[in-house]
Amino acid sequence: MVREMQINNTLNDEIIERLHRGDREVLIDLYKEHEEMVKKFVRENNGKDEDAEDLLQDALVVLWQNSRKPDFKLESKPSTYLYAVVRNLWLKQLEKRKRTVNEDHIKPQQHSETPKHNEMDLALVRNMLAEMGEICQQILLMFYFDGFDMKTIAKANNLANSDVAKSKKHQCLKELAIKVKSKFNSTDFYGI
């Protein structure tokens, strides 16, 4: 048991030393070594392989960043460390999904029988969008008007992944709602 701990500590020290030297190959080795473990965990918890791949990359970034701290010491096996980080990140993502799940199913509604009135509504919303930052304009237009999925939106806007894009979309939608409510009331849209 003591011998096994010494071997693990030596292995951990070697990994940290390689990370300190900026050896990115160690990240590739760790990715390959732990990919199946992470995929299994994510699949068992309502996720897909793509989610697992993103999570493992994020966990390796966390390890990379932490290893750069002078006082960092890898006290557990790399698999235990990465599993803990992946688990925490996945639980946060699942919680975010619960909060935003209904938002992704919003479809443009017809507010009036007359197409002219609906076109006016869309024109007002587009004008409000024009007052927002470029990233919010892009995300909201791509999602609500062009129908792109979150993964495509994330890539097009240089965001880390689809969850970051979804979170940003949620923030932008809130910002847009505040802008619209501050300038208009329901009679401006519904003709009531």
C-alpha positions as CSV (number, residue, x, y, z in Angstrom):
1,M,0.0,0.0,0.0
2,V,2.8,2.4,0.9
3,R,4.7,1.5,-2.2
4,E,1.6,2.1,-4.3
5,M,1.2,5.6,-2.8
6,Q,4.8,6.4,-3.5
7,I,4.4,5.3,-7.1
8,N,1.2,7.5,-7.4
9,N,2.9,10.5,-5.8
10,T,5.9,10.1,-8.2
11,L,3.5,9.8,-11.1
12,N,1.5,12.9,-9.9
13,D,4.7,14.9,-9.4
14,E,5.8,13.9,-13.0
15,I,2.5,15.1,-14.4
16,I,2.7,18.4,-12.6
17,E,6.3,18.9,-13.6
18,R,5.4,18.3,-17.2
19,L,2.5,20.8,-16.9
20,H,4.9,23.3,-15.3
21,R,7.2,22.9,-18.2
22,G,4.4,23.7,-20.6
23,D,4.3,20.1,-22.0
24,R,0.9,20.0,-23.7
25,E,1.5,16.4,-24.6
26,V,0.6,15.4,-21.1
27,L,-2.9,16.8,-21.6
28,I,-3.3,14.7,-24.7
29,D,-2.2,11.6,-22.7
30,L,-4.6,12.5,-19.9
31,Y,-7.4,13.0,-22.4
32,K,-6.9,9.7,-24.0
33,E,-6.5,7.9,-20.7
34,H,-9.7,9.3,-19.2
35,E,-12.0,9.8,-22.2
36,E,-14.0,6.5,-21.7
37,M,-14.4,7.1,-18.0
38,V,-15.8,10.6,-18.6
39,K,-18.1,9.4,-21.4
40,K,-19.5,6.6,-19.3
41,F,-20.2,9.0,-16.4
42,V,-21.9,11.6,-18.7
43,R,-24.0,8.9,-20.6
44,E,-25.2,7.6,-17.2
45,N,-26.2,11.1,-16.3
46,N,-28.4,12.1,-19.3
47,G,-25.6,13.3,-21.5
48,K,-24.0,12.6,-24.9
49,D,-20.4,11.8,-25.9
50,E,-20.0,15.3,-27.3
51,D,-20.9,16.7,-23.8
52,A,-18.3,14.4,-22.3
53,E,-15.6,15.5,-24.7
54,D,-16.3,19.1,-23.9
55,L,-16.3,18.4,-20.2
56,L,-13.0,16.5,-20.3
57,Q,-11.4,19.4,-22.2
58,D,-12.7,21.9,-19.7
59,A,-11.5,19.7,-16.8
60,L,-8.0,19.5,-18.4
61,V,-8.0,23.3,-18.7
62,V,-8.8,23.5,-15.0
63,L,-5.9,21.1,-14.2
64,W,-3.6,23.1,-16.5
65,Q,-4.5,26.4,-14.8
66,N,-4.3,25.0,-11.3
67,S,-0.9,23.4,-12.1
68,R,0.5,26.8,-12.9
69,K,-0.1,27.9,-9.3
70,P,3.1,27.6,-7.3
71,D,1.4,25.9,-4.3
72,F,-0.6,23.4,-6.3
73,K,0.0,19.7,-5.5
74,L,-2.0,16.9,-7.0
75,E,-2.9,14.9,-3.9
76,S,-5.1,12.3,-5.7
77,K,-4.8,10.2,-8.7
78,P,-5.3,12.2,-11.9
79,S,-8.4,10.2,-12.6
80,T,-9.9,11.1,-9.3
81,Y,-9.1,14.8,-9.8
82,L,-10.5,14.9,-13.3
83,Y,-13.6,12.9,-12.3
84,A,-14.3,15.4,-9.5
85,V,-13.9,18.4,-11.9
86,V,-16.0,16.8,-14.6
87,R,-18.7,15.8,-12.1
88,N,-18.9,19.4,-10.8
89,L,-19.0,20.9,-14.2
90,W,-21.7,18.5,-15.4
91,L,-23.9,19.1,-12.4
92,K,-23.7,22.8,-13.1
93,Q,-24.6,22.3,-16.7
94,L,-27.6,20.1,-15.8
95,E,-28.8,22.8,-13.4
96,K,-28.5,25.5,-16.2
97,R,-30.4,23.2,-18.6
98,K,-33.2,22.9,-16.2
99,R,-33.5,26.7,-15.9
100,T,-33.4,27.3,-19.7
101,V,-35.0,24.2,-21.2
102,N,-38.3,25.9,-22.0
103,E,-36.6,29.0,-23.5
104,D,-35.2,26.9,-26.4
105,H,-38.6,25.9,-27.5
106,I,-39.9,29.4,-28.0
107,K,-41.4,29.9,-31.5
108,P,-42.2,33.2,-33.1
109,Q,-45.9,33.9,-32.5
110,Q,-48.4,35.5,-34.7
111,H,-49.7,38.6,-32.8
112,S,-52.3,39.5,-35.3
113,E,-54.3,38.1,-38.2
114,T,-52.9,40.8,-40.5
115,P,-49.4,40.2,-41.8
116,K,-48.7,44.0,-41.8
117,H,-49.1,44.1,-38.0
118,N,-46.8,41.1,-37.5
119,E,-44.2,42.7,-39.8
120,M,-44.4,45.8,-37.7
121,D,-43.8,43.7,-34.5
122,L,-40.7,42.1,-36.1
123,A,-39.5,45.5,-37.3
124,L,-39.7,46.9,-33.7
125,V,-37.9,43.9,-32.3
126,R,-35.2,44.2,-35.0
127,N,-34.8,47.9,-34.2
128,M,-34.4,47.0,-30.5
129,L,-31.8,44.4,-31.4
130,A,-29.9,47.0,-33.3
131,E,-29.4,48.9,-30.0
132,M,-27.8,45.9,-28.4
133,G,-24.2,44.8,-28.5
134,E,-23.0,42.9,-31.6
135,I,-22.6,39.6,-29.9
136,C,-26.2,39.7,-28.6
137,Q,-27.5,40.8,-32.0
138,Q,-25.7,37.8,-33.6
139,I,-26.8,35.2,-31.1
140,L,-30.5,36.3,-31.0
141,L,-30.7,36.7,-34.8
142,M,-29.0,33.4,-35.4
143,F,-31.3,31.5,-32.9
144,Y,-34.7,33.1,-33.3
145,F,-34.7,34.4,-36.9
146,D,-32.3,32.0,-38.7
147,G,-33.0,28.8,-36.6
148,F,-29.3,27.8,-35.9
149,D,-28.6,25.4,-33.1
150,M,-26.5,26.4,-30.1
151,K,-23.4,24.5,-31.2
152,T,-23.3,26.4,-34.5
153,I,-24.0,29.7,-32.7
154,A,-21.1,29.0,-30.3
155,K,-18.6,28.3,-33.1
156,A,-19.8,31.3,-35.2
157,N,-19.3,33.6,-32.2
158,N,-16.1,32.1,-30.9
159,L,-17.7,30.9,-27.7
160,A,-16.3,27.9,-25.7
161,N,-19.3,25.6,-26.3
162,S,-23.0,25.4,-26.8
163,D,-23.7,25.8,-23.0
164,V,-21.8,29.1,-23.0
165,A,-23.8,30.2,-26.1
166,K,-27.1,29.2,-24.4
167,S,-26.2,31.1,-21.3
168,K,-25.2,34.2,-23.3
169,K,-28.5,33.9,-25.3
170,H,-30.4,33.9,-22.1
171,Q,-28.6,37.0,-20.9
172,C,-29.2,38.8,-24.2
173,L,-32.9,37.8,-24.2
174,K,-33.3,39.3,-20.8
175,E,-31.6,42.5,-21.9
176,L,-33.8,42.7,-24.9
177,A,-36.9,42.2,-22.8
178,I,-35.9,45.0,-20.5
179,K,-35.3,47.3,-23.5
180,V,-38.7,46.4,-25.1
181,K,-40.6,46.8,-21.8
182,S,-38.9,50.2,-21.1
183,K,-40.0,51.6,-24.5
184,F,-43.3,49.9,-25.3
185,N,-46.4,48.5,-23.7
186,S,-48.6,45.6,-24.7
187,T,-50.9,47.8,-26.9
188,D,-48.0,48.7,-29.1
189,F,-47.7,45.1,-30.1
190,Y,-51.2,43.6,-29.8
191,G,-53.3,46.6,-30.8
192,I,-55.4,46.2,-27.7
